[in-house]
Amino acid sequence: MPRPIEALIHTDALAHNLARARRAAPQAKVWAVVKANAYGHGIERAYAGLQGADGFALLDLAEAERVRALGWRGPILLLEGCFEMRDLEACSRLNLWHTVHHEAQIALLAAHKTHTPHQVFLKMNSGMNRLGFAPSAYRSAWTRLSGLTQVDSITLMTHFADADGTRGVAEAAALFELTTRDLPGDRTLGNSAATLRFAHGQPEVGADWVRPGIMVYGSSPDFPAHTAADWHLQPTMTLRARLIALRDLQRGDSVGYGGAFTADAPMRIGVAACGYADGYPRVAPTGTPVLVNGQRTRLVGRVSMDMVTVDLTAVPDATLGSEVTLWGQGPGGNVLSIDEVARAAGTVGYELMCALAARVPTAVV
Ligand SMILES: *Cc1c(COP(=O)(O)O)cnc(C)c1O
């Protein structure tokens, strides 16, 4: 028998969350963001649930080729654009749309020999200060790009620094508006947080293409202000294992490496076949929520490479083989949001799903 751990990718939940993004920006076309191997879900595994998208956005040429290999003939966007001439050749060959965020990418395009002009996304820096032209340089970049025979159309793009935070998008969106006011072409502004929080009140944030990533995977972009359930999102990844040992502790017994947890009264614990080598965060402390037989309980002691230990006080019917839900959809319709686990570990749902380890057998359901 294989080690009792598996991940499930929930096709219906992906489709549901994608539809949720569409409802949040009903006028817009929707890029399903599938970078980082579909946020750890696996591009091939997530594909069935995401076929309702208008396009797929990602960073990596190899991933773009995988989307084409699945039979997708629609738009694919490279969010960081091209890094060298060979990438532009791949864009011509695979019909990939690409971001232009830097002078060097304009120079590359100008030198690229192609019979089919490209769809490019010209990115403005609206305060994130990672990629994109400064507002003062944006219009001249647009003018040079639009003069190239290699360019078919230019979509105007920015990415918000604080769509999930207290600053929100008002200032950045206004700067983008001002800079691009009379330029023709489609626009794309919103990631998940911007789309969920602001597209309704500020329609320009939801135009003309939105770029939801994390919400598609059932994690709330602004947890804990809103939970995934508040946003009507469903978990798309379940990580589950089984109990492979049970143990009764006496008062004073400690658990795991370093004895990081000590029982202050007699209690029963269980050992689940999931550890940090499976992608579960090693830093998750005692108290991190976990479900056993669908009942909520907590981690105790340190996460080790292949195992975690869980408190069974609240789960008297737990036995060898009981199901342990590390995150996602548990038995009896009980959900443990990846966002809660991430918070306990001092990180975000994004990081946990991206870190799902290759050794975990994964099924599409
Ligand atoms: C990753 C990414 C997104 C998606 O962001 P989420 O917060 O996951 O919705 C959108 N746009 C760009 C440019 C990105 O890099």
The ligand as an ORCA input file, in Angstrom:
! r2SCAN-3c Opt
* xyz 0 1
  C       0.267     36.552    -10.143
  C      -0.305     37.689    -10.873
  C      -1.692     37.911    -10.856
  C      -2.633     37.086    -10.005
  O      -2.584     37.563     -8.678
  P      -3.528     36.956     -7.544
  O      -3.229     37.768     -6.347
  O      -3.115     35.537     -7.368
  O      -4.912     37.094     -8.042
  C      -2.195     38.928    -11.634
  N      -1.370     39.727    -12.369
  C      -0.043     39.553    -12.394
  C       0.800     40.468    -13.207
  C       0.537     38.540    -11.644
  O       1.857     38.385    -11.660
*
